[in-house]
Amino acid sequence: MISEFPNAHITSVGQFVSYLERHCRLDGLVFRGQREDRPLAPKISRLQPRDMTRADLERVMVNEFQRTAPPHLDIVPASTVEWLAVAQNYGMATRLLDWTYNPLAALWFAVAGKPGQGDGVVWILQSRDLEDMGQDEDPLAIDRVKIVRPRHIVGRIVSQLGLFTIHPVVGDDVTPIDLIPEHGRSLRKLTIARDTFAEMRWVLDRCGVNASSIYPGLDGLCSHLQWAHTIDQEEEPADEYPSSSRRAG
């Protein structure tokens, strides 16, 4: 059981991979990286609506997204949950929480930016302990956390090997999954040392995991090129990872 996995404080990509080799042989494991240790709640829980509840705000945004987004889409979503997945992947706050089947992608998300006040984290979830959301269910009316495995209609879902947990939103109440007792046995959290972020970004890039691979398209490519040819503020000494040693595409 995942609850039997040991806690670990990760200080290198090699240590992270060794942990996976020793302990993560179960089927159905998915991963989520976070720059800071914060509750496992979707982005909608952090918005402050104007004159409405969070549940009402989400429905308003989804309805407007469905009305205005089609000219920008190659494939039109076939269901409300697909609309949520597309909106989520382009930055809109929804009741979806991102996970990935790729543990190195999760680690990249944890270390991709400048560290926060504390260490980063990588969460491990045994997804088989949660029910998959049915095709005919209304995702805006669910009453418990479920798994969403969307069609591959957005390139980022494909490149990130992505899936989601979907969370109930009742008025303004959105309970983080890690605070729901019945789901505690399905989760494990690894801490990622904040002073190793820059080193891990460099090693992950050598493994082909970077902004360009995670975010296919010009925005990801430009982000990667900028990183590849500049020095991160956390890097000490300044010439430890010269740009010539990084992959630039």
C-alpha positions as CSV (number, residue, x, y, z in Angstrom):
1,M,0.0,0.0,0.0
2,I,1.1,3.5,-0.7
3,S,0.6,4.5,2.9
4,E,3.6,2.2,3.7
5,F,6.0,4.2,1.5
6,P,8.7,5.8,3.7
7,N,8.9,9.6,4.0
8,A,11.9,11.0,2.2
9,H,13.7,14.4,1.8
10,I,15.0,14.5,-1.8
11,T,18.1,16.4,-2.6
12,S,18.9,15.2,-6.1
13,V,17.3,13.8,-9.2
14,G,19.3,10.6,-8.7
15,Q,17.9,10.2,-5.2
16,F,14.4,10.8,-6.5
17,V,14.8,8.1,-9.2
18,S,16.3,5.7,-6.6
19,Y,13.2,6.2,-4.4
20,L,11.0,5.4,-7.4
21,E,13.0,2.3,-8.1
22,R,12.8,1.0,-4.6
23,H,9.2,1.9,-3.6
24,C,7.0,3.0,-6.5
25,R,6.3,-0.3,-8.2
26,L,2.5,-0.2,-7.7
27,D,0.1,0.2,-10.6
28,G,-2.0,3.3,-10.8
29,L,0.5,5.8,-9.2
30,V,0.3,9.4,-10.3
31,F,2.4,12.4,-9.3
32,R,2.0,16.1,-8.6
33,G,4.9,18.6,-8.1
34,Q,4.5,21.8,-6.2
35,R,7.0,24.6,-5.6
36,E,5.7,25.0,-2.1
37,D,3.9,22.7,0.3
38,R,0.3,23.8,0.2
39,P,-3.0,21.9,0.4
40,L,-4.1,19.7,-2.5
41,A,-6.9,21.9,-3.6
42,P,-7.7,23.2,-7.1
43,K,-7.0,26.7,-8.1
44,I,-10.7,27.7,-7.9
45,S,-10.3,27.5,-4.1
46,R,-7.9,30.4,-4.1
47,L,-10.0,32.9,-6.1
48,Q,-12.0,35.6,-4.4
49,P,-15.3,36.1,-6.4
50,R,-17.2,39.3,-6.8
51,D,-20.8,39.0,-5.4
52,M,-21.1,35.3,-6.0
53,T,-19.9,32.0,-4.6
54,R,-16.9,30.1,-6.0
55,A,-19.3,27.5,-7.4
56,D,-21.3,30.2,-9.3
57,L,-18.1,31.9,-10.4
58,E,-16.8,28.6,-12.0
59,R,-20.0,28.1,-13.8
60,V,-20.0,31.6,-15.2
61,M,-16.4,31.3,-16.4
62,V,-17.0,27.9,-18.0
63,N,-20.1,29.1,-19.8
64,E,-18.2,32.1,-21.1
65,F,-15.2,30.0,-22.1
66,Q,-17.5,27.6,-24.0
67,R,-19.0,30.6,-25.9
68,T,-15.8,32.4,-26.8
69,A,-13.0,29.7,-27.1
70,P,-14.0,27.7,-30.2
71,P,-12.2,29.9,-32.7
72,H,-9.0,29.2,-30.9
73,L,-9.4,25.4,-30.7
74,D,-8.4,22.7,-33.2
75,I,-10.8,20.2,-31.6
76,V,-14.0,21.3,-29.9
77,P,-14.5,19.6,-26.5
78,A,-17.4,17.1,-26.5
79,S,-18.4,17.4,-22.8
80,T,-18.3,19.8,-19.9
81,V,-15.4,17.9,-18.3
82,E,-13.4,18.3,-21.5
83,W,-14.1,22.0,-21.5
84,L,-12.8,22.1,-17.9
85,A,-9.7,20.2,-18.9
86,V,-8.9,22.6,-21.8
87,A,-9.6,25.7,-19.7
88,Q,-7.4,24.3,-16.9
89,N,-4.5,23.6,-19.3
90,Y,-4.6,27.2,-20.4
91,G,-4.6,28.7,-17.0
92,M,-8.3,29.2,-16.0
93,A,-9.1,28.3,-12.4
94,T,-11.4,25.3,-12.2
95,R,-12.2,22.5,-9.8
96,L,-9.7,20.2,-11.5
97,L,-6.3,19.5,-10.0
98,D,-3.4,18.5,-12.3
99,W,-1.6,15.2,-11.9
100,T,0.8,13.3,-14.2
101,Y,1.8,9.7,-14.8
102,N,5.4,10.9,-15.3
103,P,7.2,11.4,-12.0
104,L,10.1,13.4,-13.7
105,A,7.5,15.8,-15.0
106,A,6.1,16.2,-11.5
107,L,9.6,16.8,-10.2
108,W,10.1,19.5,-12.9
109,F,7.0,21.3,-11.8
110,A,8.3,21.3,-8.2
111,V,11.7,22.8,-9.1
112,A,10.9,24.8,-12.3
113,G,10.7,28.2,-10.6
114,K,12.4,30.1,-7.9
115,P,12.0,28.4,-4.5
116,G,9.4,29.7,-2.1
117,Q,9.8,30.1,1.7
118,G,10.1,26.3,2.3
119,D,10.9,23.1,0.4
120,G,9.0,21.9,-2.6
121,V,7.0,18.7,-2.6
122,V,6.1,15.9,-4.9
123,W,2.8,14.1,-4.0
124,I,2.2,10.5,-5.0
125,L,-1.4,9.3,-5.3
126,Q,-2.7,5.8,-5.7
127,S,-5.3,6.8,-8.3
128,R,-7.0,3.3,-8.3
129,D,-8.3,4.1,-4.8
130,L,-10.5,6.8,-6.3
131,E,-13.5,6.3,-8.6
132,D,-13.3,7.5,-12.2
133,M,-15.8,10.1,-13.1
134,G,-18.5,8.7,-15.4
135,Q,-19.0,10.0,-18.9
136,D,-22.6,11.1,-18.2
137,E,-21.9,12.8,-14.9
138,D,-22.1,16.6,-14.5
139,P,-18.6,17.6,-13.3
140,L,-20.1,20.7,-11.7
141,A,-22.4,18.7,-9.5
142,I,-20.1,16.0,-8.1
143,D,-20.2,15.3,-4.4
144,R,-16.8,13.6,-3.8
145,V,-13.3,13.6,-5.3
146,K,-12.9,11.5,-8.4
147,I,-10.4,10.9,-11.2
148,V,-10.7,12.4,-14.6
149,R,-8.7,10.9,-17.5
150,P,-9.6,13.3,-20.4
151,R,-9.2,12.6,-24.2
152,H,-6.0,13.8,-25.6
153,I,-7.4,16.9,-27.2
154,V,-4.8,19.4,-25.9
155,G,-1.1,18.9,-26.7
156,R,-0.1,19.7,-23.1
157,I,-2.1,16.8,-21.7
158,V,-0.3,14.5,-24.0
159,S,3.2,15.9,-23.4
160,Q,2.7,15.9,-19.6
161,L,1.0,12.5,-19.5
162,G,-1.7,14.4,-17.6
163,L,-4.9,13.6,-15.8
164,F,-6.9,15.3,-13.0
165,T,-8.6,14.9,-9.7
166,I,-12.0,16.7,-9.8
167,H,-13.2,18.2,-6.5
168,P,-16.6,19.1,-5.2
169,V,-17.3,22.8,-4.9
170,V,-20.2,23.6,-2.6
171,G,-20.8,27.3,-2.4
172,D,-17.4,28.6,-1.3
173,D,-16.2,25.3,0.2
174,V,-13.5,23.3,-1.6
175,T,-11.9,20.7,0.7
176,P,-8.3,19.7,-0.2
177,I,-8.0,16.0,-0.9
178,D,-5.1,15.6,1.7
179,L,-7.5,16.9,4.4
180,I,-10.1,14.3,3.7
181,P,-9.4,11.4,6.1
182,E,-10.6,8.6,3.7
183,H,-8.0,9.6,1.1
184,G,-5.1,9.9,3.5
185,R,-4.1,6.2,2.8
186,S,-3.9,6.9,-0.9
187,L,-1.3,9.7,-0.6
188,R,2.4,10.1,0.1
189,K,4.4,13.3,0.1
190,L,8.1,13.7,-0.7
191,T,9.9,17.0,0.2
192,I,12.3,18.5,-2.3
193,A,15.1,20.5,-0.9
194,R,14.7,24.2,-1.9
195,D,18.5,24.8,-2.3
196,T,18.8,22.1,-4.9
197,F,16.2,23.4,-7.4
198,A,18.7,24.9,-9.8
199,E,20.8,21.7,-9.9
200,M,17.7,19.6,-10.4
201,R,16.5,21.8,-13.3
202,W,19.9,21.3,-15.0
203,V,19.9,17.5,-14.5
204,L,16.2,17.2,-15.6
205,D,17.1,19.1,-18.8
206,R,19.8,16.6,-19.5
207,C,17.1,13.9,-19.2
208,G,14.9,15.8,-21.7
209,V,12.5,17.3,-19.2
210,N,12.3,21.1,-19.5
211,A,9.8,23.9,-20.4
212,S,10.0,23.0,-24.1
213,S,9.0,19.4,-23.5
214,I,6.4,20.1,-20.8
215,Y,4.7,23.0,-22.8
216,P,4.9,22.1,-26.5
217,G,4.6,25.3,-28.5
218,L,6.3,28.6,-28.9
219,D,5.7,29.7,-25.3
220,G,7.4,26.6,-23.9
221,L,10.2,26.9,-26.4
222,C,10.9,30.5,-25.6
223,S,10.8,29.8,-21.9
224,H,13.4,27.0,-22.4
225,L,15.7,29.1,-24.6
226,Q,15.7,31.9,-22.1
227,W,16.6,29.5,-19.3
228,A,19.2,27.7,-21.4
229,H,21.2,30.8,-22.1
230,T,21.0,32.7,-18.8
231,I,22.1,32.2,-15.2
232,D,19.5,31.4,-12.5
233,Q,19.7,33.6,-9.4
234,E,20.0,30.5,-7.2
235,E,23.0,29.2,-9.1
236,E,26.2,29.5,-7.2
237,P,28.9,30.0,-8.4
238,A,27.6,31.8,-11.4
239,D,29.5,29.7,-13.9
240,E,28.6,26.3,-12.4
241,Y,26.2,25.5,-15.3
242,P,27.3,27.5,-18.3
243,S,24.7,28.0,-21.0
244,S,26.9,26.0,-23.5
245,S,26.3,22.9,-21.4
246,R,22.5,23.1,-21.6
247,R,20.3,21.8,-24.3
248,A,18.9,24.7,-26.4
249,G,16.1,22.8,-28.2
